Each structure stands twice: as C-alpha cells, then as structure tokens.
C-alpha cells in the first residue's frame, strides 16, 4: 500500500531508505503543521481570511502526515522484512484518503492565491467578499469538492480504486483504461494549478505596475521638493508590502509543491518505458517533503508568521524569544503580537494625565505671579510629567 510506488524489483536498501524517510517526514510534518494550526490563529492581528486558508492548508498536510505516510512506512518496512505486501484489501480507502488530501492541499493554495488576487484588485470590496461566514463556506467547499470528486471512483461510478497487480501499487485500476485517472488528474491537479498560475501572474503584473507608479511619484516628489513646491510631496502610495509578502510566500509554497511533485510524476508516467523502480522509489521522499517544508518557508520568508511562531512558543518557553533573537538575529514587527500598540500598556490613566497637566501649568508660572500661587516644589505625591510614559 505504498504511495504510488512500483516495488516489484526495488532493492532492499531502497525500501529501507524510503521507509525511514516516510517515518521522519511524517513526524516532522505532523508537529510542524500542528504548530502552524495553533500559532497563527493565536495572533490576533493574523486572524483574517488568508490565515484561515493557510491553517486549512496545514490541516490537509497534517492529515496526510498522520494517515498516508504512516501506512506507507508500515508497508515499506513489511516489504523490507517479509518481501510481500502488508495488506491489499484497504487500498481503496488508502487511495481515496491520499487523493482527497492532495486535492484539498491544492485547492487551499488556489484559494489563498485568489484571496491575494482579489485583495490587490479590489481592496475596497475585499472586506465584504471575505467575511467570516464566507471564509468558512469556502473552506467547507474545498473539502466537499475534494471528497465528492474521489467518491466517484470509490463508489465505482466512473473508474475503480484498488490494488493493481501489474504495478504492485494502490491507485486507479482498470483494464488498461487510463481515462478515469486522466480525468481526475485534470480536475484535481491541472485545474487548480491553472487558477494558481493565473492568479500569481496577475499579482506579479499589479506589483510591477505599482512599483513603476511608486517610482514615478517618488521622482515627481523629489523634483517638486527641489523646486520648492511642497504640494505634491506627499508619500507615494502603492501595494502594501505585507500583502505582497504573503502572496510571495504562498507563491514559493506552490513552487515547492511543483518541484516536489514533478519528478515523481514524470518518472511514474514514463515508467513503462524507463523501467526504473529504484529511481521511482527514491523520488518519493522528495514528493513527501512538501508536507513538512512549509513551516520553514513561513519562518524564513514571512516576518509576521515567524513572530507568530515565536510568540506562541514563548508562551510555554519564556526564554525562546530571546534565544531566537540572539541565535538568528531576527527582529519582530513594530506592532505587538496581540494587535495592541506596545505603548498602550504604559499609557497613564486620566487621573495621572490631569495631575501631570496641572503640575506642568503650575511649574510655568512667572516670578511676577501673586503670592499664594501654588508652585511645584517637586515633592512626591503629585506625579511629574517625566514620570508618565505618554
């Protein structure tokens, strides 16, 4: 029941290496995606539609790590020891779960790409389009569509799932009929990829256009300032760097997905001509790596997500924040993680403000003021202006 693996003539060392890789990736991917699921919503400033799509993506990948990879590792270890498949009767459920997770992952990436695209194209309408209820509806639709597509071959309405005796793998089965496999490949893989590529092409175009406009306004501002005309020297406006940063992060995740999936897909498609079971087997750790590398992409490419991880871990390990700063030279966003300004915690109450204002007025009285006028003697009891952190 290994994940798309032809194992008829694969050597034992390749089986062992792939089994160990499946185990390690399963553990690393589970904890990494679990941290994403917990840390990002914990940050109040990140509770938006894009973050919930990222959390849904992490959930799909985490499910893959706790269902498909352990079963694949068990199958490979059993093949290494006993030289025969562990079980073949559960192949239909195995293939169903695998393809549902893959499709949910791709649809989640597509949803994030469309989300960033709409934010950049129509920013004023974005809050009305991505309300909380609509975001939940979109995430629900991702899983419903993924499950519905794979229910068709699972119920044998069109196509069949099971153990293929010719290739010794769990996948689509049939008498040489590749129609169902190609159809579901187009619906579950090629269509979301086309949406993602189109969305990021538009985002790249708008980002480039915004950069040109910002540079032109900046040049006009410098020319106006040099000529003494300050009316046109307002700051240039463009796409928010935070939005571009999130879009770039998800774009890199999609690129990593293609890098991980393309080699094994090509070798599998050409397997009848190549007949390289060892190469196909050893390419699967690269394919599985996509389920554990996203957290590293978030950490190194997006400061907001990195701060969310650091803040959440620091909740349980107080020294982690300082440790991460010292070892990785990372800096946090100017705004605190809770969404409140850091200075707000030090803002004095209205009583202290009034007392400080009264003290300031008394201290500014001239020497000609009539006698009896209260003066600031600097004694304790009335807060000085310097004692308040405004």
C-alpha positions, 0 to 999 in steps of 0.5 A, a space after each residue: 500500500 505504498 504511495 504510488 510506488 512500483 516495488 516489484 524489483 526495488 532493492 532492499 536498501 531502497 525500501 529501507 531508505 524510503 521507509 525511514 524517510 516516510 517515518 521522519 517526514 511524517 513526524 516532522 510534518 505532523 508537529 510542524 503543521 500542528 504548530 502552524 494550526 495553533 500559532 497563527 490563529 493565536 495572533 490576533 492581528 493574523 486572524 483574517 481570511 488568508 490565515 484561515 486558508 493557510 491553517 486549512 492548508 496545514 490541516 490537509 498536510 497534517 492529515 496526510 502526515 498522520 494517515 498516508 505516510 504512516 501506512 506507507 512506512 508500515 508497508 515499506 518496512 513489511 516489504 523490507 522484512 517479509 518481501 510481500 505486501 502488508 495488506 491489499 484489501 484497504 487500498 481503496 480507502 488508502 487511495 481515496 484518503 491520499 487523493 482527497 488530501 492532495 486535492 484539498 492541499 491544492 485547492 487551499 493554495 488556489 484559494 489563498 492565491 485568489 484571496 491575494 488576487 482579489 485583495 490587490 484588485 479590489 481592496 475596497 470590496 475585499 472586506 465584504 467578499 471575505 467575511 467570516 461566514 464566507 471564509 468558512 463556506 469556502 473552506 467547507 467547499 474545498 473539502 466537499 469538492 475534494 471528497 465528492 470528486 474521489 467518491 466517484 471512483 470509490 463508489 465505482 461510478 466512473 473508474 475503480 480504486 484498488 490494488 493493481 497487480 501489474 504495478 504492485 501499487 494502490 491507485 486507479 485500476 482498470 483494464 488498461 483504461 487510463 481515462 478515469 485517472 486522466 480525468 481526475 488528474 485534470 480536475 484535481 491537479 491541472 485545474 487548480 494549478 491553472 487558477 494558481 498560475 493565473 492568479 500569481 501572474 496577475 499579482 506579479 503584473 499589479 506589483 510591477 505596475 505599482 512599483 513603476 507608479 511608486 517610482 514615478 511619484 517618488 521622482 515627481 516628489 523629489 523634483 517638486 521638493 527641489 523646486 520648492 513646491 511642497 504640494 505634491 510631496 506627499 508619500 507615494 502610495 502603492 501595494 502594501 508590502 505585507 500583502 505582497 509578502 504573503 502572496 510571495 510566500 504562498 507563491 514559493 509554497 506552490 513552487 515547492 509543491 511543483 518541484 516536489 511533485 514533478 519528478 515523481 510524476 514524470 518518472 511514474 508516467 514514463 515508467 513503462 518505458 524507463 523501467 526504473 523502480 529504484 529511481 521511482 522509489 527514491 523520488 518519493 521522499 522528495 514528493 513527501 517533503 512538501 508536507 513538512 517544508 512549509 513551516 520553514 518557508 513561513 519562518 524564513 520568508 514571512 516576518 509576521 508568521 515567524 513572530 507568530 511562531 515565536 510568540 506562541 512558543 514563548 508562551 510555554 518557553 519564556 526564554 525562546 524569544 530571546 534565544 531566537 533573537 540572539 541565535 538568528 538575529 531576527 527582529 519582530 514587527 513594530 506592532 505587538 503580537 496581540 494587535 495592541 500598540 506596545 505603548 498602550 500598556 504604559 499609557 497613564 490613566 486620566 487621573 495621572 494625565 490631569 495631575 501631570 497637566 496641572 503640575 506642568 501649568 503650575 511649574 510655568 508660572 512667572 516670578 511676577 505671579 501673586 503670592 499664594 500661587 501654588 508652585 511645584 516644589 517637586 515633592 512626591 505625591 503629585 506625579 511629574 510629567 517625566 514620570 508618565 510614559 505618554 
